[in-house]
Amino acid sequence: MKGKRTSLVLGGGGARGAYQIGVWQAMRELGIETDFVCGTSVGAINSAMIAQDDFDIAVTLWKKINSEMIFDITPDKNNKIPFIDIAGLGLEEASAYAKEIIGHGGADASRLKAMLDEYIDEDAIRGSKTGFGLATVELPFFKLHRLTAQDIPRGRIVDYLMASSAISPAIKPYEIDGVMYIDGAYGDVMPIRMALDRKASHIVAVDLQSLGVMHKGDIETASKAGKLTLISPTHSLGSIMSFEPENSSRIMRLGYLDAMKAFNVFEGHYCTFAKGEFSKKALAHADTACKIFELDPTIIYRRDIFDYCLADKIIDAIKEARHSNLPDLFDGAPDIFSMLGKKINRKTVTVHIAEQLKKGRTNNTLFSKKQTLKLLQEEISAAEYILNTPFLNLLFETSK
């Protein structure tokens, strides 16, 4: 993409925004320069950091930010309410937001503004060789504004970043010169149109899979023109409202790896594999095995390392089946539907299928019905990979 007019478009997604910094890291390492960057909500804030070229500061901020550093909410950490997941938030944190929404029309974001005032360098943005833009929505008629730095009055970029990031109703609308604004996701969660309007020859767009108005026509236009590289997460990034340093570090790493796969440096989907370690068919089977056995998606695997990590997971699955008095994996051909009916996990089912394949039992009920093959497509794919591990026999023998 060197020599092209490359635009980077960053979607909204609150706490998931650390993922975009990982994508930026990959692009920096690959020497992919952008002449324009724009975004919505957290994507707008990250775009500002990219335009002013403050990578180290962005990484440091994401690795230390928590929700209370940004929003004026105080969850009651002393009560003994058990964790209940509400849109990715614990009950205490969800209750804190609810109180602010009901009592004050949303949480106050003055802490976020203070942070942006400290770290956003408007002069650097305006003087950057990388153009900058954002999306926000004006109330009361939900009028969408797509603004470049040139459209924003001098001295007001932080204000418009706040406007773009006002996630209503959780966060109060933001006022600029008597006009109220809310999160740009209400009008355009991933403003690809801004890159198209600038005649970008290539667009890298990062979708954080958050709620908002997605202009699919713009995506199709860019895609059909061969201009679009769309990067989106395979793994869960957590709640958009829960900023936690540990999760931010994790999803930053996922963003980096997903970008490297999108740019064909690494391979895989659920996991990341060094290039050229697998045939195309083996790669698909290994990737499915990674998904079912829940291997760490933040690691770059060579084939030998992957096989050893997978072996540990398989042995654990076999031991779990034996210790839980589940049907004997090796007693012949336990009824697969009986196993599924007892909610036996996918790992155990996959190991059972691998054992049946190993013994050549492909003519039993498990493999004779199309609906079964379709239902267990991923388990069978993972089992086929297991059959080709270099220590297959030892794997099953040492687990008996």
TORKOL-4160 file (C-alpha; in steps of 0.2 Angstrom, whole numbers, padded with zeros to 4 digits, m for minus):
400
<pt num="1" X="0000" Y="0000" Z="0000"/>
<pt num="2" X="0015" Y="0011" Z="m0001"/>
<pt num="3" X="0013" Y="0026" Z="m0013"/>
<pt num="4" X="m0006" Y="0025" Z="m0012"/>
<pt num="5" X="m0018" Y="0037" Z="m0004"/>
<pt num="6" X="m0022" Y="0026" Z="0011"/>
<pt num="7" X="m0036" Y="0031" Z="0023"/>
<pt num="8" X="m0039" Y="0023" Z="0040"/>
<pt num="9" X="m0057" Y="0023" Z="0046"/>
<pt num="10" X="m0060" Y="0018" Z="0064"/>
<pt num="11" X="m0077" Y="0013" Z="0070"/>
<pt num="12" X="m0085" Y="0017" Z="0087"/>
<pt num="13" X="m0085" Y="0005" Z="0101"/>
<pt num="14" X="m0080" Y="0013" Z="0118"/>
<pt num="15" X="m0068" Y="0002" Z="0128"/>
<pt num="16" X="m0065" Y="m0009" Z="0113"/>
<pt num="17" X="m0055" Y="0005" Z="0106"/>
<pt num="18" X="m0039" Y="m0003" Z="0112"/>
<pt num="19" X="m0041" Y="m0015" Z="0097"/>
<pt num="20" X="m0038" Y="m0001" Z="0085"/>
<pt num="21" X="m0021" Y="0004" Z="0093"/>
<pt num="22" X="m0016" Y="m0014" Z="0089"/>
<pt num="23" X="m0021" Y="m0012" Z="0071"/>
<pt num="24" X="m0011" Y="0004" Z="0071"/>
<pt num="25" X="0004" Y="m0005" Z="0078"/>
<pt num="26" X="0004" Y="m0018" Z="0064"/>
<pt num="27" X="0002" Y="m0004" Z="0051"/>
<pt num="28" X="0017" Y="0005" Z="0058"/>
<pt num="29" X="0028" Y="m0011" Z="0058"/>
<pt num="30" X="0023" Y="m0014" Z="0040"/>
<pt num="31" X="0027" Y="0004" Z="0035"/>
<pt num="32" X="0009" Y="0007" Z="0029"/>
<pt num="33" X="0007" Y="0026" Z="0030"/>
<pt num="34" X="m0010" Y="0035" Z="0030"/>
<pt num="35" X="m0014" Y="0052" Z="0022"/>
<pt num="36" X="m0031" Y="0053" Z="0031"/>
<pt num="37" X="m0038" Y="0045" Z="0047"/>
<pt num="38" X="m0056" Y="0047" Z="0053"/>
<pt num="39" X="m0067" Y="0039" Z="0066"/>
<pt num="40" X="m0083" Y="0039" Z="0077"/>
<pt num="41" X="m0083" Y="0040" Z="0096"/>
<pt num="42" X="m0068" Y="0031" Z="0102"/>
<pt num="43" X="m0062" Y="0029" Z="0084"/>
<pt num="44" X="m0062" Y="0048" Z="0083"/>
<pt num="45" X="m0051" Y="0049" Z="0099"/>
<pt num="46" X="m0039" Y="0036" Z="0092"/>
<pt num="47" X="m0039" Y="0045" Z="0075"/>
<pt num="48" X="m0033" Y="0061" Z="0084"/>
<pt num="49" X="m0019" Y="0051" Z="0092"/>
<pt num="50" X="m0014" Y="0044" Z="0076"/>
<pt num="51" X="m0015" Y="0060" Z="0067"/>
<pt num="52" X="m0003" Y="0068" Z="0080"/>
<pt num="53" X="0008" Y="0052" Z="0079"/>
<pt num="54" X="0008" Y="0048" Z="0097"/>
<pt num="55" X="0009" Y="0030" Z="0097"/>
<pt num="56" X="0018" Y="0027" Z="0113"/>
<pt num="57" X="0006" Y="0039" Z="0123"/>
<pt num="58" X="m0009" Y="0030" Z="0115"/>
<pt num="59" X="m0002" Y="0013" Z="0121"/>
<pt num="60" X="0002" Y="0019" Z="0138"/>
<pt num="61" X="m0015" Y="0027" Z="0141"/>
<pt num="62" X="m0025" Y="0012" Z="0135"/>
<pt num="63" X="m0015" Y="0001" Z="0147"/>
<pt num="64" X="m0019" Y="0011" Z="0162"/>
<pt num="65" X="m0036" Y="0018" Z="0159"/>
<pt num="66" X="m0051" Y="0012" Z="0169"/>
<pt num="67" X="m0069" Y="0017" Z="0169"/>
<pt num="68" X="m0068" Y="0028" Z="0184"/>
<pt num="69" X="m0054" Y="0038" Z="0176"/>
<pt num="70" X="m0065" Y="0043" Z="0162"/>
<pt num="71" X="m0083" Y="0044" Z="0169"/>
<pt num="72" X="m0090" Y="0051" Z="0185"/>
<pt num="73" X="m0097" Y="0035" Z="0191"/>
<pt num="74" X="m0093" Y="0026" Z="0207"/>
<pt num="75" X="m0099" Y="0007" Z="0208"/>
<pt num="76" X="m0101" Y="0001" Z="0225"/>
<pt num="77" X="m0087" Y="m0011" Z="0227"/>
<pt num="78" X="m0091" Y="m0015" Z="0245"/>
<pt num="79" X="m0107" Y="m0024" Z="0243"/>
<pt num="80" X="m0108" Y="m0042" Z="0241"/>
<pt num="81" X="m0119" Y="m0043" Z="0226"/>
<pt num="82" X="m0113" Y="m0058" Z="0215"/>
<pt num="83" X="m0106" Y="m0053" Z="0197"/>
<pt num="84" X="m0121" Y="m0053" Z="0185"/>
<pt num="85" X="m0117" Y="m0049" Z="0167"/>
<pt num="86" X="m0127" Y="m0035" Z="0160"/>
<pt num="87" X="m0122" Y="m0030" Z="0143"/>
<pt num="88" X="m0104" Y="m0035" Z="0148"/>
<pt num="89" X="m0105" Y="m0025" Z="0164"/>
<pt num="90" X="m0106" Y="m0031" Z="0182"/>
<pt num="91" X="m0121" Y="m0027" Z="0192"/>
<pt num="92" X="m0113" Y="m0014" Z="0202"/>
<pt num="93" X="m0106" Y="m0005" Z="0187"/>
<pt num="94" X="m0122" Y="m0007" Z="0177"/>
<pt num="95" X="m0132" Y="0000" Z="0192"/>
<pt num="96" X="m0120" Y="0015" Z="0193"/>
<pt num="97" X="m0124" Y="0020" Z="0175"/>
<pt num="98" X="m0142" Y="0017" Z="0177"/>
<pt num="99" X="m0142" Y="0029" Z="0192"/>
<pt num="100" X="m0134" Y="0042" Z="0181"/>
<pt num="101" X="m0145" Y="0040" Z="0167"/>
<pt num="102" X="m0161" Y="0041" Z="0178"/>
<pt num="103" X="m0155" Y="0055" Z="0189"/>
<pt num="104" X="m0144" Y="0066" Z="0178"/>
<pt num="105" X="m0148" Y="0061" Z="0160"/>
<pt num="106" X="m0132" Y="0051" Z="0159"/>
<pt num="107" X="m0115" Y="0050" Z="0167"/>
<pt num="108" X="m0103" Y="0066" Z="0167"/>
<pt num="109" X="m0088" Y="0064" Z="0156"/>
<pt num="110" X="m0078" Y="0079" Z="0162"/>
<pt num="111" X="m0064" Y="0067" Z="0167"/>
<pt num="112" X="m0063" Y="0061" Z="0149"/>
<pt num="113" X="m0062" Y="0079" Z="0144"/>
<pt num="114" X="m0048" Y="0083" Z="0156"/>
<pt num="115" X="m0038" Y="0068" Z="0149"/>
<pt num="116" X="m0041" Y="0074" Z="0131"/>
<pt num="117" X="m0036" Y="0092" Z="0136"/>
<pt num="118" X="m0020" Y="0084" Z="0142"/>
<pt num="119" X="m0015" Y="0072" Z="0128"/>
<pt num="120" X="m0023" Y="0079" Z="0112"/>
<pt num="121" X="m0012" Y="0091" Z="0103"/>
<pt num="122" X="m0022" Y="0101" Z="0092"/>
<pt num="123" X="m0008" Y="0110" Z="0084"/>
<pt num="124" X="0000" Y="0094" Z="0080"/>
<pt num="125" X="m0016" Y="0087" Z="0072"/>
<pt num="126" X="m0018" Y="0103" Z="0061"/>
<pt num="127" X="0000" Y="0102" Z="0056"/>
<pt num="128" X="0001" Y="0084" Z="0052"/>
<pt num="129" X="0003" Y="0076" Z="0035"/>
<pt num="130" X="m0011" Y="0064" Z="0040"/>
<pt num="131" X="m0028" Y="0072" Z="0038"/>
<pt num="132" X="m0041" Y="0070" Z="0052"/>
<pt num="133" X="m0059" Y="0068" Z="0053"/>
<pt num="134" X="m0074" Y="0063" Z="0064"/>
<pt num="135" X="m0092" Y="0060" Z="0065"/>
<pt num="136" X="m0105" Y="0067" Z="0077"/>
<pt num="137" X="m0124" Y="0069" Z="0078"/>
<pt num="138" X="m0133" Y="0085" Z="0082"/>
<pt num="139" X="m0149" Y="0085" Z="0092"/>
<pt num="140" X="m0164" Y="0086" Z="0092"/>
<pt num="141" X="m0165" Y="0081" Z="0074"/>
<pt num="142" X="m0151" Y="0068" Z="0074"/>
<pt num="143" X="m0142" Y="0077" Z="0060"/>
<pt num="144" X="m0126" Y="0069" Z="0055"/>
<pt num="145" X="m0110" Y="0079" Z="0054"/>
<pt num="146" X="m0094" Y="0072" Z="0046"/>
<pt num="147" X="m0081" Y="0085" Z="0050"/>
<pt num="148" X="m0062" Y="0086" Z="0045"/>
<pt num="149" X="m0050" Y="0097" Z="0055"/>
<pt num="150" X="m0053" Y="0111" Z="0043"/>
<pt num="151" X="m0072" Y="0111" Z="0047"/>
<pt num="152" X="m0069" Y="0112" Z="0066"/>
<pt num="153" X="m0065" Y="0130" Z="0073"/>
<pt num="154" X="m0048" Y="0132" Z="0079"/>
<pt num="155" X="m0046" Y="0127" Z="0098"/>
<pt num="156" X="m0062" Y="0116" Z="0097"/>
<pt num="157" X="m0055" Y="0099" Z="0092"/>
<pt num="158" X="m0057" Y="0092" Z="0110"/>
<pt num="159" X="m0074" Y="0098" Z="0111"/>
<pt num="160" X="m0079" Y="0089" Z="0095"/>
<pt num="161" X="m0070" Y="0073" Z="0101"/>
<pt num="162" X="m0081" Y="0074" Z="0116"/>
<pt num="163" X="m0097" Y="0077" Z="0105"/>
<pt num="164" X="m0092" Y="0062" Z="0094"/>
<pt num="165" X="m0090" Y="0051" Z="0110"/>
<pt num="166" X="m0106" Y="0056" Z="0120"/>
<pt num="167" X="m0113" Y="0038" Z="0121"/>
<pt num="168" X="m0131" Y="0043" Z="0125"/>
<pt num="169" X="m0140" Y="0039" Z="0136"/>
<pt num="170" X="m0126" Y="0032" Z="0146"/>
<pt num="171" X="m0116" Y="0048" Z="0144"/>
<pt num="172" X="m0124" Y="0066" Z="0144"/>
<pt num="173" X="m0125" Y="0074" Z="0127"/>
<pt num="174" X="m0111" Y="0087" Z="0124"/>
<pt num="175" X="m0115" Y="0105" Z="0121"/>
<pt num="176" X="m0105" Y="0116" Z="0109"/>
<pt num="177" X="m0110" Y="0134" Z="0107"/>
<pt num="178" X="m0128" Y="0130" Z="0113"/>
<pt num="179" X="m0130" Y="0115" Z="0102"/>
<pt num="180" X="m0131" Y="0098" Z="0109"/>
<pt num="181" X="m0122" Y="0083" Z="0101"/>
<pt num="182" X="m0122" Y="0064" Z="0104"/>
<pt num="183" X="m0111" Y="0050" Z="0099"/>
<pt num="184" X="m0108" Y="0049" Z="0080"/>
<pt num="185" X="m0113" Y="0031" Z="0080"/>
<pt num="186" X="m0131" Y="0037" Z="0079"/>
<pt num="187" X="m0127" Y="0043" Z="0062"/>
<pt num="188" X="m0112" Y="0034" Z="0055"/>
<pt num="189" X="m0103" Y="0021" Z="0067"/>
<pt num="190" X="m0089" Y="0019" Z="0054"/>
<pt num="191" X="m0087" Y="0034" Z="0042"/>
<pt num="192" X="m0080" Y="0026" Z="0027"/>
<pt num="193" X="m0089" Y="0039" Z="0017"/>
<pt num="194" X="m0076" Y="0052" Z="0022"/>
<pt num="195" X="m0062" Y="0042" Z="0015"/>
<pt num="196" X="m0072" Y="0039" Z="m0001"/>
<pt num="197" X="m0075" Y="0058" Z="m0003"/>
<pt num="198" X="m0057" Y="0061" Z="m0002"/>
<pt num="199" X="m0054" Y="0049" Z="m0016"/>
<pt num="200" X="m0044" Y="0036" Z="m0006"/>
<pt num="201" X="m0035" Y="0023" Z="m0017"/>
<pt num="202" X="m0036" Y="0011" Z="m0002"/>
<pt num="203" X="m0046" Y="0011" Z="0014"/>
<pt num="204" X="m0042" Y="0001" Z="0030"/>
<pt num="205" X="m0057" Y="0001" Z="0040"/>
<pt num="206" X="m0058" Y="m0006" Z="0058"/>
<pt num="207" X="m0076" Y="m0012" Z="0064"/>
<pt num="208" X="m0077" Y="m0015" Z="0083"/>
<pt num="209" X="m0094" Y="m0023" Z="0080"/>
<pt num="210" X="m0104" Y="m0010" Z="0091"/>
<pt num="211" X="m0121" Y="m0004" Z="0089"/>
<pt num="212" X="m0124" Y="0011" Z="0078"/>
<pt num="213" X="m0129" Y="0016" Z="0060"/>
<pt num="214" X="m0118" Y="0006" Z="0048"/>
<pt num="215" X="m0119" Y="0013" Z="0030"/>
<pt num="216" X="m0117" Y="m0004" Z="0021"/>
<pt num="217" X="m0118" Y="0005" Z="0004"/>
<pt num="218" X="m0102" Y="0014" Z="0008"/>
<pt num="219" X="m0094" Y="m0003" Z="0013"/>
<pt num="220" X="m0100" Y="m0011" Z="m0003"/>
<pt num="221" X="m0094" Y="0004" Z="m0014"/>
<pt num="222" X="m0077" Y="0003" Z="m0007"/>
<pt num="223" X="m0076" Y="m0016" Z="m0008"/>
<pt num="224" X="m0082" Y="m0017" Z="m0026"/>
<pt num="225" X="m0069" Y="m0005" Z="m0031"/>
<pt num="226" X="m0056" Y="m0016" Z="m0023"/>
<pt num="227" X="m0051" Y="m0002" Z="m0011"/>
<pt num="228" X="m0056" Y="m0010" Z="0006"/>
<pt num="229" X="m0047" Y="m0020" Z="0019"/>
<pt num="230" X="m0060" Y="m0023" Z="0033"/>
<pt num="231" X="m0053" Y="m0028" Z="0050"/>
<pt num="232" X="m0065" Y="m0034" Z="0063"/>
<pt num="233" X="m0062" Y="m0045" Z="0079"/>
<pt num="234" X="m0065" Y="m0064" Z="0079"/>
<pt num="235" X="m0065" Y="m0065" Z="0098"/>
<pt num="236" X="m0075" Y="m0055" Z="0111"/>
<pt num="237" X="m0068" Y="m0038" Z="0115"/>
<pt num="238" X="m0080" Y="m0036" Z="0130"/>
<pt num="239" X="m0092" Y="m0022" Z="0135"/>
<pt num="240" X="m0090" Y="m0005" Z="0127"/>
<pt num="241" X="m0092" Y="0004" Z="0143"/>
<pt num="242" X="m0080" Y="m0006" Z="0154"/>
<pt num="243" X="m0063" Y="0001" Z="0153"/>
<pt num="244" X="m0051" Y="m0012" Z="0161"/>
<pt num="245" X="m0032" Y="m0011" Z="0159"/>
<pt num="246" X="m0030" Y="m0030" Z="0158"/>
<pt num="247" X="m0043" Y="m0032" Z="0144"/>
<pt num="248" X="m0036" Y="m0017" Z="0135"/>
<pt num="249" X="m0019" Y="m0025" Z="0134"/>
<pt num="250" X="m0027" Y="m0041" Z="0128"/>
<pt num="251" X="m0038" Y="m0034" Z="0114"/>
<pt num="252" X="m0024" Y="m0022" Z="0108"/>
<pt num="253" X="m0014" Y="m0038" Z="0105"/>
<pt num="254" X="m0029" Y="m0046" Z="0096"/>
<pt num="255" X="m0030" Y="m0030" Z="0085"/>
<pt num="256" X="m0012" Y="m0032" Z="0081"/>
<pt num="257" X="m0013" Y="m0050" Z="0076"/>
<pt num="258" X="m0030" Y="m0048" Z="0066"/>
<pt num="259" X="m0022" Y="m0034" Z="0056"/>
<pt num="260" X="m0006" Y="m0044" Z="0053"/>
<pt num="261" X="m0018" Y="m0058" Z="0046"/>
<pt num="262" X="m0027" Y="m0046" Z="0036"/>
<pt num="263" X="m0011" Y="m0040" Z="0028"/>
<pt num="264" X="m0006" Y="m0058" Z="0025"/>
<pt num="265" X="0009" Y="m0058" Z="0037"/>
<pt num="266" X="0001" Y="m0072" Z="0047"/>
<pt num="267" X="m0012" Y="m0085" Z="0044"/>
<pt num="268" X="m0027" Y="m0091" Z="0053"/>
<pt num="269" X="m0044" Y="m0085" Z="0060"/>
<pt num="270" X="m0047" Y="m0090" Z="0078"/>
<pt num="271" X="m0029" Y="m0093" Z="0081"/>
<pt num="272" X="m0013" Y="m0085" Z="0073"/>
<pt num="273" X="m0001" Y="m0096" Z="0064"/>
<pt num="274" X="0016" Y="m0092" Z="0057"/>
<pt num="275" X="0015" Y="m0091" Z="0038"/>
<pt num="276" X="0018" Y="m0107" Z="0028"/>
<pt num="277" X="0017" Y="m0119" Z="0043"/>
<pt num="278" X="0001" Y="m0128" Z="0036"/>
<pt num="279" X="m0007" Y="m0133" Z="0020"/>
<pt num="280" X="m0023" Y="m0124" Z="0016"/>
<pt num="281" X="m0033" Y="m0139" Z="0022"/>
<pt num="282" X="m0023" Y="m0143" Z="0038"/>
<pt num="283" X="m0024" Y="m0124" Z="0042"/>
<pt num="284" X="m0043" Y="m0125" Z="0042"/>
<pt num="285" X="m0043" Y="m0140" Z="0053"/>
<pt num="286" X="m0030" Y="m0133" Z="0065"/>
<pt num="287" X="m0040" Y="m0117" Z="0066"/>
<pt num="288" X="m0056" Y="m0126" Z="0071"/>
<pt num="289" X="m0046" Y="m0136" Z="0084"/>
<pt num="290" X="m0040" Y="m0120" Z="0091"/>
<pt num="291" X="m0058" Y="m0114" Z="0093"/>
<pt num="292" X="m0065" Y="m0129" Z="0101"/>
<pt num="293" X="m0050" Y="m0132" Z="0113"/>
<pt num="294" X="m0049" Y="m0114" Z="0117"/>
<pt num="295" X="m0031" Y="m0111" Z="0114"/>
<pt num="296" X="m0024" Y="m0094" Z="0118"/>
<pt num="297" X="m0028" Y="m0082" Z="0103"/>
<pt num="298" X="m0014" Y="m0070" Z="0108"/>
<pt num="299" X="0000" Y="m0082" Z="0104"/>
<pt num="300" X="0008" Y="m0084" Z="0086"/>
<pt num="301" X="0010" Y="m0103" Z="0084"/>
<pt num="302" X="0022" Y="m0112" Z="0074"/>
<pt num="303" X="0015" Y="m0130" Z="0070"/>
<pt num="304" X="0026" Y="m0139" Z="0083"/>
<pt num="305" X="0021" Y="m0127" Z="0097"/>
<pt num="306" X="0003" Y="m0128" Z="0092"/>
<pt num="307" X="0003" Y="m0147" Z="0092"/>
<pt num="308" X="0011" Y="m0147" Z="0110"/>
<pt num="309" X="m0002" Y="m0134" Z="0117"/>
<pt num="310" X="m0016" Y="m0144" Z="0108"/>
<pt num="311" X="m0010" Y="m0160" Z="0116"/>
<pt num="312" X="m0011" Y="m0153" Z="0133"/>
<pt num="313" X="m0029" Y="m0148" Z="0130"/>
<pt num="314" X="m0034" Y="m0165" Z="0123"/>
<pt num="315" X="m0027" Y="m0174" Z="0138"/>
<pt num="316" X="m0037" Y="m0163" Z="0150"/>
<pt num="317" X="m0053" Y="m0166" Z="0140"/>
<pt num="318" X="m0050" Y="m0185" Z="0141"/>
<pt num="319" X="m0046" Y="m0184" Z="0160"/>
<pt num="320" X="m0062" Y="m0173" Z="0163"/>
<pt num="321" X="m0073" Y="m0186" Z="0154"/>
<pt num="322" X="m0066" Y="m0200" Z="0164"/>
<pt num="323" X="m0067" Y="m0191" Z="0181"/>
<pt num="324" X="m0085" Y="m0185" Z="0177"/>
<pt num="325" X="m0091" Y="m0203" Z="0174"/>
<pt num="326" X="m0095" Y="m0198" Z="0156"/>
<pt num="327" X="m0098" Y="m0212" Z="0143"/>
<pt num="328" X="m0081" Y="m0220" Z="0140"/>
<pt num="329" X="m0073" Y="m0212" Z="0125"/>
<pt num="330" X="m0065" Y="m0228" Z="0119"/>
<pt num="331" X="m0079" Y="m0241" Z="0123"/>
<pt num="332" X="m0084" Y="m0243" Z="0105"/>
<pt num="333" X="m0096" Y="m0230" Z="0099"/>
<pt num="334" X="m0106" Y="m0222" Z="0113"/>
<pt num="335" X="m0121" Y="m0213" Z="0106"/>
<pt num="336" X="m0116" Y="m0196" Z="0101"/>
<pt num="337" X="m0134" Y="m0189" Z="0103"/>
<pt num="338" X="m0134" Y="m0196" Z="0121"/>
<pt num="339" X="m0118" Y="m0187" Z="0124"/>
<pt num="340" X="m0124" Y="m0170" Z="0117"/>
<pt num="341" X="m0140" Y="m0172" Z="0127"/>
<pt num="342" X="m0130" Y="m0173" Z="0143"/>
<pt num="343" X="m0122" Y="m0157" Z="0138"/>
<pt num="344" X="m0105" Y="m0165" Z="0136"/>
<pt num="345" X="m0093" Y="m0151" Z="0131"/>
<pt num="346" X="m0087" Y="m0150" Z="0113"/>
<pt num="347" X="m0069" Y="m0155" Z="0118"/>
<pt num="348" X="m0075" Y="m0172" Z="0124"/>
<pt num="349" X="m0086" Y="m0174" Z="0109"/>
<pt num="350" X="m0071" Y="m0170" Z="0097"/>
<pt num="351" X="m0059" Y="m0182" Z="0106"/>
<pt num="352" X="m0073" Y="m0196" Z="0104"/>
<pt num="353" X="m0074" Y="m0192" Z="0086"/>
<pt num="354" X="m0055" Y="m0193" Z="0084"/>
<pt num="355" X="m0055" Y="m0210" Z="0092"/>
<pt num="356" X="m0068" Y="m0217" Z="0081"/>
<pt num="357" X="m0059" Y="m0210" Z="0066"/>
<pt num="358" X="m0043" Y="m0217" Z="0072"/>
<pt num="359" X="m0051" Y="m0235" Z="0074"/>
<pt num="360" X="m0058" Y="m0233" Z="0056"/>
<pt num="361" X="m0076" Y="m0233" Z="0063"/>
<pt num="362" X="m0083" Y="m0222" Z="0049"/>
<pt num="363" X="m0098" Y="m0233" Z="0046"/>
<pt num="364" X="m0107" Y="m0231" Z="0062"/>
<pt num="365" X="m0122" Y="m0219" Z="0066"/>
<pt num="366" X="m0110" Y="m0205" Z="0069"/>
<pt num="367" X="m0104" Y="m0203" Z="0051"/>
<pt num="368" X="m0119" Y="m0211" Z="0042"/>
<pt num="369" X="m0131" Y="m0197" Z="0043"/>
<pt num="370" X="m0130" Y="m0180" Z="0034"/>
<pt num="371" X="m0138" Y="m0170" Z="0048"/>
<pt num="372" X="m0125" Y="m0177" Z="0060"/>
<pt num="373" X="m0111" Y="m0173" Z="0049"/>
<pt num="374" X="m0118" Y="m0155" Z="0047"/>
<pt num="375" X="m0121" Y="m0153" Z="0066"/>
<pt num="376" X="m0104" Y="m0159" Z="0071"/>
<pt num="377" X="m0095" Y="m0151" Z="0056"/>
<pt num="378" X="m0082" Y="m0141" Z="0067"/>
<pt num="379" X="m0079" Y="m0156" Z="0079"/>
<pt num="380" X="m0076" Y="m0168" Z="0064"/>
<pt num="381" X="m0064" Y="m0155" Z="0057"/>
<pt num="382" X="m0054" Y="m0153" Z="0073"/>
<pt num="383" X="m0054" Y="m0172" Z="0075"/>
<pt num="384" X="m0046" Y="m0174" Z="0058"/>
<pt num="385" X="m0032" Y="m0162" Z="0063"/>
<pt num="386" X="m0029" Y="m0172" Z="0079"/>
<pt num="387" X="m0027" Y="m0188" Z="0068"/>
<pt num="388" X="m0012" Y="m0180" Z="0060"/>
<pt num="389" X="m0003" Y="m0175" Z="0076"/>
<pt num="390" X="0014" Y="m0183" Z="0077"/>
<pt num="391" X="0011" Y="m0191" Z="0094"/>
<pt num="392" X="m0007" Y="m0197" Z="0091"/>
<pt num="393" X="m0005" Y="m0214" Z="0099"/>
<pt num="394" X="0005" Y="m0208" Z="0114"/>
<pt num="395" X="m0008" Y="m0195" Z="0117"/>
<pt num="396" X="m0022" Y="m0207" Z="0119"/>
<pt num="397" X="m0012" Y="m0220" Z="0128"/>
<pt num="398" X="m0005" Y="m0209" Z="0141"/>
<pt num="399" X="m0022" Y="m0203" Z="0145"/>
<pt num="400" X="m0030" Y="m0220" Z="0150"/>
